[in-house]
Amino acid sequence: MRFKRQDKKNALSIIESAKSEIKFTLTLPIKEESGPTIIRNIYESFRMLGDALLVNKGIKSEDHLAPIK
C-alpha cells in the first residue's frame, strides 16, 4: 500500500458503482448457472466498498486483500 491524497469524490463514485452492481445482481434469477456470477458480483461490490474506504483515507492498495480486510 502507498499513501496519496484523499479523494472523497472518487470514493463516493466507487460507492455508487458498488451500489449499482449489487442492485443489478439482486435482479438475477437464482439458479445454478447464475451462481458464479452472483458470487463474483457480491465479492466485487464488497471489494469496491473497501477500496472506497481506502481512497477516502488516501491509501492506494496494490491488490484485493487490503480492500476486503
VOBA-995206 format. One record per residue (C-alpha): x, y, z. Coordinates in nm, 2 decimals, m for minus. Layout:
N
px X; py Y; pz Z
...
END
This chain:
69
px 0.00; py 0.00; pz 0.00
px 0.11; py 0.35; pz m0.06
px m0.03; py 0.68; pz 0.06
px m0.17; py 0.96; pz m0.16
px m0.41; py 1.25; pz m0.13
px m0.76; py 1.17; pz 0.00
px m1.02; py 1.17; pz m0.27
px m1.37; py 1.19; pz m0.13
px m1.53; py 1.25; pz m0.47
px m1.37; py 0.93; pz m0.62
px m1.47; py 0.73; pz m0.30
px m1.83; py 0.84; pz m0.35
px m1.82; py 0.74; pz m0.71
px m1.69; py 0.39; pz m0.62
px m1.97; py 0.35; pz m0.36
px m2.23; py 0.44; pz m0.62
px m2.08; py 0.19; pz m0.86
px m2.09; py m0.08; pz m0.60
px m2.45; py 0.01; pz m0.51
px m2.55; py m0.02; pz m0.88
px m2.37; py m0.35; pz m0.92
px m2.55; py m0.50; pz m0.61
px m2.88; py m0.37; pz m0.73
px m2.84; py m0.54; pz m1.06
px m2.71; py m0.86; pz m0.90
px m3.02; py m0.89; pz m0.68
px m3.23; py m0.90; pz m1.00
px m3.06; py m1.21; pz m1.14
px m3.26; py m1.53; pz m1.12
px m3.12; py m1.77; pz m0.86
px m3.02; py m2.09; pz m1.03
px m2.71; py m2.30; pz m1.07
px m2.59; py m2.12; pz m1.39
px m2.62; py m1.77; pz m1.23
px m2.44; py m1.87; pz m0.91
px m2.09; py m1.79; pz m1.01
px m2.19; py m1.45; pz m1.15
px m2.38; py m1.36; pz m0.83
px m2.09; py m1.46; pz m0.61
px m1.84; py m1.27; pz m0.82
px m2.06; py m0.96; pz m0.83
px m2.11; py m0.96; pz m0.45
px m1.74; py m1.01; pz m0.39
px m1.65; py m0.73; pz m0.63
px m1.91; py m0.50; pz m0.47
px m1.76; py m0.56; pz m0.12
px m1.41; py m0.51; pz m0.26
px m1.52; py m0.18; pz m0.41
px m1.66; py m0.06; pz m0.08
px m1.33; py m0.14; pz 0.09
px m1.15; py 0.04; pz m0.19
px m1.37; py 0.34; pz m0.14
px m1.28; py 0.35; pz 0.23
px m0.91; py 0.34; pz 0.15
px m0.94; py 0.60; pz m0.12
px m1.12; py 0.83; pz 0.12
px m0.83; py 0.79; pz 0.36
px m0.57; py 0.85; pz 0.09
px m0.45; py 0.49; pz 0.07
px m0.38; py 0.32; pz m0.26
px m0.39; py m0.06; pz m0.24
px m0.19; py m0.28; pz m0.48
px m0.41; py m0.59; pz m0.46
px m0.76; py m0.71; pz m0.35
px m0.65; py m0.81; pz 0.01
px m0.65; py m0.47; pz 0.17
px m0.99; py m0.36; pz 0.05
px m1.15; py m0.68; pz 0.16
px m0.99; py m0.66; pz 0.50
END
